[in-house]
Amino acid sequence: MFPQLDLRLETVAKQIQADCHADVGSDHGNLLVALLKNGQIQSAIAVENKRQPFENSQKALIGLDGEARFADGLKGLEVGEADSLSICGMGGGSIVAILQADPDRIPPKVVLQPNRDQVLVRRWAMKNGFHLVEEQIAWGHWPYTVLTFRSALGIDPAYGEEDLEAALMFGPLNIRRSDPSFIEYLSKERRYLRTLNRLSDSTRRRLELIEAVLCKRSPDATRHSRSDPGFIT
């Protein structure tokens, strides 16, 4: 369906359907090209603040209904210009900094792919009126989390059934679905953390939350955990 995209960006692309879509940090521009050619968007705006990626995106969009803009983050957009936005391949802190710098230019739909610190992105959304409508994990070289948000009023219902701390860290929809790949990923991390002689307070808390999720969602997790001398009570 998206032959020019890797699994990470293909997972992002499946979340996008809009008239005008903006991609901040567009790099090579392949995501926008795929969306345009697939008819999922009518027009595209690539925003880059580095010269070579800007030129790459500019070249990729030749002959298509899209343009590349050399700008810093959302400053490359006019208020209300785009219907949806994607920011991919950055740390969660960098993504949040971009969003916080120009909140009035954020479209009503946002698709974000943080390489790390996903919890920062989820917290930003909760504090700024964006509800989580979908989250997926692209199981590539690394488990890439793809988060889709829509502007909405009130408390985000996605978090209603889960422990908030665990849900912010691992994702409420991921926990609720508990796909085999997700459960195995948490199980592997648990096994690794148990091999460490000393844990920081934050790492120990992460392990405790992993234990809680696995014991709640995996049928055999409680039995296996309590038979393991490393189980945290």
C-alpha angles and dihedrals in degrees: 000000000000104000095171095052130082119228092267096057092037088059089051093047093055089063096056128089117146147126095242120017127185125203116197114203091020095173104180096004093234095131093057093043091053092048093049095046091046092052094239092123132028098209137011139208119197115197122196134165095193119079102225096047089046090055091045091054092043091054094044092055096051109127093015131097094261142091138204121227127197103223144117112266118298091354084087090068134070118229109275093004099118128050094203140013138205129195115181141174100024134108117269091248092056092048092051091048090055092049094046093049094065110015093162091063097054111114120228092257123051130181113193130184110189116187090209141354093047088165090069090056093048091049091050090053094049092050096045105046101263118132122209108242100167141004128184136176119223104210099211129126083320130014100264114198118216116196125191120197136180128198109253143151128250133015116339106252091205089080098046099100102038138071102269097223093050092042093053091049101043104015128263094238092046090052093046094050094040093190114197092250091053093048091048091049092054091044091054092049090049091052091049095048091050090059092060116100095210130027129195116234091257093048092047090051090050090053091050091053092048089052091050094050094047094047091051100042109029115070094216098035097094094048093046094043097051092047089054114086089218094064112127114226 
